[in-house]
């Protein structure tokens, strides 16, 4: 534990010595591209601290996996300089794809049209086993995935998660960073909870990343919420912002807030 804390502290100290990056990131978080509703969630998603922890810099080539409605895309597309590049590896669509994913991709594409806020973003697709060319091999400085590992596990099992990490490893340069944020299931919980709850064990994520060749460089509690025990009737969706139970016990779940999340920084060895 002490070793881990020292690694995290050293990483954060190094990142704090990058004022130019901090200014551009701060400006991006305040950007008019972001809605008031999106900014309200900064309390739980901590975008500035999270991206600094991952070491994201303006001149990087960054791949964002499954950006959905663009919550992080708004920030990343604003902070990256002309020397950088943002690649959105969005949902892969075929005849089996649910309407939710199709609509999400369509809305994202509309924002990519000339003059749109994502007009400078490059679009690719990702799906474990179906679409794995998210970027040119060895071209990315960083691959970021926010609250997606549980989806791959629930839809494609352990094999899907392992395929995802292999895909990210291929896209990264040697020394490149894989940043992972997801809902944290306590190690003492039954593994079967990962099948439907939306939570995953950190040990499972770490093992899958290591099997793909990654090294765990550091972990952070920046997105941790000790009030969340992951034991909820409708899984993680019981909590805000979804509040799957509606008004039932809503005060209780609002008091807990959004989920307890792991924040892990992996590196592809040089």
C-alpha positions as CSV (number, residue, x, y, z in Angstrom):
1,X,0.0,0.0,0.0
2,X,2.8,2.4,0.9
3,X,4.5,1.7,-2.4
4,X,1.3,2.4,-4.3
5,X,0.8,5.7,-2.5
6,X,4.3,6.7,-3.3
7,X,3.8,6.0,-7.0
8,X,0.6,7.9,-7.0
9,X,2.1,10.9,-5.2
10,X,5.1,10.9,-7.5
11,X,2.9,10.8,-10.6
12,X,0.7,13.7,-9.3
13,X,3.7,15.8,-8.4
14,X,5.2,15.3,-11.9
15,X,1.9,16.3,-13.5
16,X,1.5,19.4,-11.3
17,X,4.7,20.7,-12.9
18,X,2.9,21.2,-16.2
19,X,1.2,24.6,-16.0
20,X,0.5,24.9,-19.7
21,X,-1.4,21.7,-19.7
22,X,-3.2,22.6,-16.5
23,X,-4.3,25.9,-18.0
24,X,-5.6,24.4,-21.2
25,X,-7.4,21.6,-19.2
26,X,-8.9,24.1,-16.8
27,X,-10.1,26.2,-19.8
28,X,-11.6,23.2,-21.5
29,X,-13.5,22.2,-18.4
30,X,-15.0,25.7,-18.3
31,X,-15.7,25.7,-22.0
32,X,-19.0,26.8,-23.5
33,X,-19.1,23.5,-25.4
34,X,-20.1,22.0,-22.1
35,X,-23.7,22.3,-20.9
36,X,-24.6,23.3,-17.3
37,X,-26.0,19.8,-16.8
38,X,-22.6,18.3,-17.8
39,X,-20.7,20.6,-15.5
40,X,-22.9,19.6,-12.5
41,X,-21.5,16.1,-12.8
42,X,-17.9,17.3,-12.3
43,X,-18.4,16.8,-8.6
44,X,-18.4,13.0,-9.2
45,X,-16.4,12.6,-12.4
46,X,-13.6,15.0,-11.5
47,X,-12.4,15.5,-15.0
48,X,-9.5,17.8,-14.3
49,X,-7.9,15.6,-11.6
50,X,-8.6,12.4,-13.7
51,X,-7.0,13.7,-16.9
52,X,-4.0,15.1,-15.0
53,X,-3.6,11.7,-13.3
54,X,-3.6,10.0,-16.7
55,X,-1.0,12.6,-17.9
56,X,-3.0,13.8,-20.9
57,X,-1.2,16.7,-22.6
58,X,-2.4,19.0,-25.4
59,X,-0.1,17.6,-28.1
60,X,-1.1,13.9,-27.6
61,X,-2.9,11.6,-29.9
62,X,-5.8,10.4,-27.6
63,X,-8.3,7.6,-28.4
64,X,-11.5,7.9,-26.4
65,X,-13.4,4.6,-26.3
66,X,-17.2,4.7,-26.5
67,X,-17.6,8.4,-26.0
68,X,-21.4,8.1,-26.0
69,X,-23.0,11.6,-25.8
70,X,-19.6,13.2,-25.6
71,X,-19.3,14.2,-21.9
72,X,-15.5,13.7,-21.9
73,X,-15.2,14.5,-25.6
74,X,-16.3,18.1,-24.9
75,X,-13.3,18.5,-22.7
76,X,-10.7,16.5,-24.7
77,X,-11.6,18.2,-28.0
78,X,-11.2,21.6,-26.4
79,X,-7.9,21.0,-24.6
80,X,-6.0,19.2,-27.4
81,X,-3.8,21.6,-29.4
82,X,-3.5,21.6,-33.2
83,X,-0.5,19.3,-32.7
84,X,-2.7,16.8,-30.9
85,X,-5.5,14.5,-32.2
86,X,-8.7,13.1,-30.7
87,X,-10.0,9.8,-32.1
88,X,-13.4,8.8,-31.0
89,X,-13.8,5.0,-31.1
90,X,-17.6,5.1,-30.9
91,X,-20.2,2.4,-31.1
92,X,-20.0,-0.2,-33.8
93,X,-23.3,-0.5,-35.6
94,X,-24.7,-3.5,-37.4
95,X,-28.1,-5.2,-37.8
96,X,-27.9,-6.5,-34.2
97,X,-27.2,-3.1,-32.6
98,X,-29.8,-1.7,-30.2
99,X,-31.5,1.6,-31.1
100,X,-29.9,3.3,-28.1
101,X,-26.4,2.8,-29.6
102,X,-27.5,3.8,-33.1
103,X,-29.1,7.1,-31.9
104,X,-26.0,7.9,-29.8
105,X,-23.7,7.4,-32.8
106,X,-26.0,9.5,-35.0
107,X,-26.1,12.4,-32.6
108,X,-22.3,12.3,-32.2
109,X,-21.9,12.4,-36.0
110,X,-24.1,15.5,-36.2
111,X,-21.7,17.3,-33.9
112,X,-18.9,16.3,-36.3
113,X,-20.3,18.2,-39.2
114,X,-18.6,21.3,-40.4
115,X,-18.8,24.0,-37.7
116,X,-19.9,21.4,-35.1
117,X,-18.0,21.2,-31.8
118,X,-16.5,17.8,-32.8
119,X,-15.6,18.9,-36.4
120,X,-11.9,18.2,-35.7
121,X,-12.5,14.8,-34.1
122,X,-11.6,11.6,-36.1
123,X,-14.2,8.8,-35.9
124,X,-13.6,5.1,-35.7
125,X,-15.6,2.3,-34.1
126,X,-15.0,-0.3,-31.4
127,X,-16.6,-3.5,-30.4
128,X,-14.9,-6.5,-28.8
129,X,-14.7,-9.1,-31.6
130,X,-16.4,-7.0,-34.3
131,X,-14.5,-3.7,-34.7
132,X,-11.0,-3.5,-33.3
133,X,-9.2,-1.1,-35.6
134,X,-9.6,1.9,-33.4
135,X,-6.4,3.6,-34.5
136,X,-3.3,2.9,-36.6
137,X,-1.2,0.4,-34.7
138,X,1.3,2.0,-32.4
139,X,0.1,5.6,-33.1
140,X,-1.8,6.6,-29.9
141,X,-0.2,8.3,-26.8
142,X,-3.2,7.4,-24.7
143,X,-6.4,5.3,-24.8
144,X,-9.1,6.4,-22.3
145,X,-12.2,4.4,-21.3
146,X,-14.7,5.8,-18.8
147,X,-17.2,3.4,-17.3
148,X,-17.2,0.8,-20.1
149,X,-15.5,-2.3,-18.8
150,X,-18.7,-3.5,-17.1
151,X,-20.6,-3.2,-20.4
152,X,-18.1,-5.4,-22.2
153,X,-18.2,-8.0,-19.4
154,X,-22.0,-8.0,-19.2
155,X,-22.3,-8.3,-23.0
156,X,-19.3,-10.4,-24.0
157,X,-17.9,-11.9,-20.8
158,X,-14.3,-12.1,-19.8
159,X,-13.3,-12.8,-23.4
160,X,-14.8,-9.5,-24.5
161,X,-12.8,-7.6,-21.8
162,X,-9.6,-9.3,-22.7
163,X,-10.2,-8.6,-26.4
164,X,-10.8,-4.9,-25.6
165,X,-7.5,-4.6,-23.7
166,X,-5.6,-6.3,-26.5
167,X,-7.1,-3.8,-29.0
168,X,-6.0,-0.9,-26.8
169,X,-2.5,-2.3,-26.4
170,X,-2.1,-2.6,-30.2
171,X,-3.2,1.0,-30.8
172,X,-0.8,2.5,-28.2
173,X,2.8,3.5,-28.7
174,X,5.4,1.9,-26.5
175,X,5.2,3.9,-23.3
176,X,1.6,4.9,-24.1
177,X,-1.0,5.1,-21.4
178,X,-4.3,3.3,-20.9
179,X,-6.6,5.1,-18.5
180,X,-9.5,3.2,-17.0
181,X,-12.4,4.4,-14.9
182,X,-15.2,2.1,-13.8
183,X,-17.7,1.3,-11.1
184,X,-15.8,-0.5,-8.3
185,X,-17.1,-3.8,-6.9
186,X,-15.5,-4.8,-3.5
187,X,-13.2,-7.7,-3.7
188,X,-15.2,-9.5,-1.0
189,X,-18.4,-9.5,-3.2
190,X,-19.5,-12.5,-5.2
191,X,-18.0,-12.5,-8.7
192,X,-21.5,-13.2,-10.1
193,X,-22.5,-9.6,-9.2
194,X,-20.4,-8.5,-12.2
195,X,-22.8,-10.1,-14.6
196,X,-25.7,-7.6,-13.9
197,X,-24.8,-5.0,-11.4
198,X,-22.7,-2.7,-13.5
199,X,-19.8,-3.0,-11.0
200,X,-16.5,-4.8,-11.7
201,X,-13.7,-5.9,-9.4
202,X,-10.4,-4.0,-9.7
203,X,-8.5,-7.2,-9.6
204,X,-10.4,-8.4,-12.6
205,X,-9.6,-5.3,-14.6
206,X,-5.9,-5.4,-13.6
207,X,-5.6,-9.0,-14.5
208,X,-7.2,-8.5,-17.9
209,X,-4.9,-5.5,-18.6
210,X,-1.8,-7.4,-17.5
211,X,-2.8,-10.4,-19.7
212,X,-2.8,-8.0,-22.7
213,X,0.8,-6.9,-21.8
214,X,0.1,-3.7,-19.7
215,X,1.8,-2.7,-16.5
216,X,-0.2,-1.1,-13.7
217,X,1.7,2.2,-13.1
218,X,-0.6,3.8,-10.5
219,X,-4.1,4.0,-9.1
220,X,-6.0,6.9,-7.6
221,X,-8.9,7.5,-5.3
222,X,-9.9,10.7,-7.1
223,X,-13.2,9.1,-8.2
224,X,-13.8,7.0,-5.1
225,X,-17.0,7.3,-3.1
226,X,-16.8,5.4,0.2
227,X,-20.6,5.9,0.8
228,X,-21.3,3.5,-2.1
229,X,-21.2,-0.2,-1.0
230,X,-22.3,-1.4,-4.5
231,X,-25.3,-3.3,-2.9
232,X,-28.3,-1.9,-4.7
233,X,-31.6,-3.4,-6.0
234,X,-31.0,-2.2,-9.6
235,X,-27.2,-2.3,-9.5
236,X,-25.2,0.9,-10.2
237,X,-28.3,2.3,-12.0
238,X,-30.0,2.6,-8.7
239,X,-27.8,5.6,-7.9
240,X,-27.9,9.0,-9.6
241,X,-28.0,10.1,-12.3
242,X,-30.2,7.2,-13.4
243,X,-32.1,6.6,-10.2
244,X,-33.7,3.4,-11.6
245,X,-36.1,3.1,-8.7
246,X,-37.7,6.5,-9.4
247,X,-38.9,8.2,-6.3
248,X,-38.5,5.0,-4.1
249,X,-35.8,5.8,-1.5
250,X,-34.6,8.6,-3.8
251,X,-33.4,10.7,-0.9
252,X,-31.2,7.9,0.3
253,X,-29.6,7.3,-3.1
254,X,-29.1,11.0,-3.8
255,X,-27.3,11.2,-0.4
256,X,-24.9,8.5,-1.6
257,X,-24.3,10.2,-4.8
258,X,-22.8,8.6,-7.9
259,X,-20.9,5.3,-7.7
260,X,-17.6,4.4,-6.1
261,X,-15.1,4.3,-9.0
262,X,-11.7,2.8,-9.6
263,X,-9.2,5.0,-11.5
264,X,-6.3,3.0,-13.0
265,X,-3.3,4.1,-15.1
266,X,-1.7,1.3,-17.2
267,X,1.4,1.7,-19.4
268,X,2.5,-0.2,-22.5
269,X,6.1,-1.1,-21.8
270,X,8.8,0.6,-23.8
